[in-house]
Amino acid sequence: MKSVIGIDIGGTITKIGLVSEEAVCIKKTSFRTKDFNNFLSYIDKIHLSISEIIDDKNKILGIGIGAPNASKNGTIETPANLNWKGNLNLVESLRNKIDIPIFLSNDANCAAIGEMIYGNAKGLKDFIVITLGTGLGSGIVSNGKLIEGYDGFAAELGHFSIKNNGRLTGLDIKGGLESYVSATGIKRTIMYMLSKYMNDSIFRKIAFNDLHGEDITKAAENNDFIAIKAYEYTGKILGEALANFVTFSQPEAIILTGGLAHSGKWILNPTKKTFEKKLLPFYKGKVKILLSGLEDKDSAILGSAALVWKNI
Amino acid sequence: MKSVIGIDIGGTITKIGLVSEEAVCIKKTSFRTKDFNNFLSYIDKIHLSISEIIDDKNKILGIGIGAPNASKNGTIETPANLNWKGNLNLVESLRNKIDIPIFLSNDANCAAIGEMIYGNAKGLKDFIVITLGTGLGSGIVSNGKLIEGYDGFAAELGHFSIKNNGRLTGLDIKGGLESYVSATGIKRTIMYMLSKYMNDSIFRKIAFNDLHGEDITKAAENNDFIAIKAYEYTGKILGEALANFVTFSQPEAIILTGGLAHSGKWILNPTKKTFEKKLLPFYKGKVKILLSGLEDKDSAILGSAALVWKNI
């Protein structure tokens, strides 16, 4: 039986899995991306990790890799949240180690392909996946195909500017969407709400660097005023942005995934409320906002693995 | 020799042309859309006009129609700038009169197809056409295909909201792009500049309803402060919006067409300046802003006619 390797390169963790034709992650391993200051040592570590989880190279159809700032040419270009600078020849470097087909795409594009093959976008030809992690990533499918753009850098909606003179993103974009809507974004919003209101809150005792997304959900469940305000603010901005995105590609569904999406109703309700209000009349009732249909733990690996099935 | 019929349904004028395989408009006619309060009388007029410009129905391969708010199902839905309300069965009504293949698409989508087959988008797989007429229309091509969306209403970028609490559009969208960037938008901006500055200007003598786009270009050529400010303001907003659109589909080119684009450098220079400034680092130098490559007079007819060539 043939299998494929799926690799998800995250700013913090790299996940590698052996995936069956039935989209089951049979074996997996992971390590800290940030531990490698040298890119070629990092490639060696990937190669070693692959060897650890496969029995026979000849049974592997190919390797699918999802990475931030992936280009169409097998490179990672000027990544904002990785240790290495410049243009990194990821596919070529790895192919020098292991001679099987390797496919690279943007990590959020992989999430979109994963949703299309295994998740909540099954059977849809027009949809958008929004990944709400450290930053905000996006994968856009139109006419049943990923929108990749001229050289692979389409769907960078985290850097979509929602207001002039707004918060700065890592790429110095003023008002970039991910500076508001992401795990980091909502932490910044907690600080903003602490500045705006005097209400009591658990967050008056927690420093920015000690603050985690789950704390915000838990606080909201406990009726913490600042946490609830932060979700309302974040959802309103996301709902407005998504309504604007509909004027571009009129998706049938927008699927939210990643850490911030795990808060469930807390992010979903205010997002949907503003979204429906802001939608143009001829879109109303036609665009669903959904949470991911994939088990989150393996979704990044499955999405990357799907790159191989899609291309072979 | 086979030909096709191209029809452009505009809010003011309906244009109908007989188009050869070489994309030459052999014969054409036009009439005022606004003169018809009854939709079926309007269909009769289209039918009559077609009869007038063709010799032999059997030599006609099909009819391509570009219209505002065209759906995938051959209907026009709740058009903002036509006399008739509700959902109009355009294709069915016309096919009852003349039994040849009829294809309907959004007017700006037709412009995009026209640019792809005959104009400045020849050979491009990823581009956006922006039509700057009474409103702002758009046609988006990705992977060599039009982005039509779930039921044909993608690419409504005129209603893309650029700021909360901004100007109202015809569809009551606050800050809709076309309320700033269109022939009507720049007229509104002339009023705004007259409110903001006290400088002398020819526009202090012209009422809003008597103001035409060409007057603004002429005034700018004559160094009119208000006209120059209006172009700068419009170009800045358009440049910002286009830089945002690039994060969506990363086009290789953005093509401007329609009345406001005829002002040439006056709109192009401030647009390009802001656009290049706002582009993300990995897009810089990769996205061209161009004027239409089509003779404007027939481009709407040619674009609609191209629908037939594309579908047959």
Interface residues (C-beta under 8 A of the other chain):
Chain A: N69 E77 T78 K125 D126 I140 S142 N143 K145 I147 E148 G149 Y150 D151 G152 F153 A154 A155 E156 L157 H159 F160 S161 K163 N164 L171 I173 E240 A243 N244 F245 T247 F248 S249 Q250 P251 E252 K278 L280 P281 F282 Y283 K286 V287
Chain B: N69 E77 T78 K125 D126 I140 S142 N143 K145 I147 E148 G149 Y150 D151 G152 F153 A154 A155 E156 L157 H159 F160 S161 K163 N164 L171 I173 E240 A243 N244 F245 T247 F248 S249 Q250 P251 E252 K278 L280 P281 F282 Y283 K286 V287
